[in-house]
Amino acid sequence: MQFRLPIRLFLVLARYRRAMTLGVRAVVLDEKHQVLLIRHSYAPGWHFPGGGVEPRETLRDSLARELEEEAGVVLTSEPRLHGVFLNRRYSQRDHVTVFVCREWKQAHPPAVPNLEILECRFFPLDALPEGTTDATRRRLAEIIGGAPPSPDW
């Protein structure tokens, strides 16, 4: 006799055993060939704006929410998906989705510093600030410089 778990129980157990985290990042570029970067209060370095995808939220909705919260940026057209990357730094199940945003407006200046964001600024692509993370530099090399995409964050 073979033991079989009811499918509902199997799916619940699998969710906890195989849980995956998913985040979004926005590569916001302006007409002056500058990129928007932020500095968090809880992680060193300069990063693209973004964060975790909440339950019942689409990637696009999460991206729009994070941009508004962190930088006061509102998308005015659909962003272009650049890729999905495995972030092994935190777990073997953490994925980061990167979108390129070229059409947007800054509805209001970001209210920084705050508990989450210390700084939010545009930088020329050829003069990124000291402390720009390696992952941020790799994505820019792919998007702007034509480097082949890496599967890893």
C-alpha positions, 0 to 999 in steps of 0.5 A, a space after each residue: 500500500 502506497 501512502 499518499 498525501 492529500 494534494 492540499 496538504 502536499 501543496 501547503 508543505 511544499 510551500 514552506 519547504 520550497 518557499 521562494 522570495 521575489 523582488 523587483 528593481 527599477 533601472 530608472 534612466 533620464 534624458 541626461 543619461 543618468 541613473 536613479 540610485 538609492 542608499 538604504 538605512 539597512 544595507 550598505 551601498 547604492 542600489 536601484 530602487 525596488 523591494 519585495 513583491 507583496 502577496 496578490 501583487 503583480 510585478 508591475 504593481 510592486 515596481 510602481 509601488 516601490 518607485 513611488 514610495 522610495 523615489 516619488 517616481 510614477 511610471 508613464 509607460 510600461 517598463 521593459 523587463 530586463 531579466 530575472 536573476 538569482 540572488 544567492 547572497 541571501 538564499 538559493 530561492 531569492 529572485 530579483 526581477 529587473 525592469 528598465 524604466 525610461 518614461 516616468 515623472 517624479 510626482 514629488 521629491 522623495 522625502 529622504 532621509 527616512 527610516 528606510 531610504 537615506 539618499 535618492 539621487 541621479 548619477 551620470 552613468 560614467 560617474 557612479 558613486 563609490 559604494 555602488 553595488 556589484 549587482 547594480 554595476 553588472 545590470 548597467 553593463 548589460 543594459 547600457 554596455 551590451 554585456 551578456 546577461 548573467 543568471 545571477 544577481 
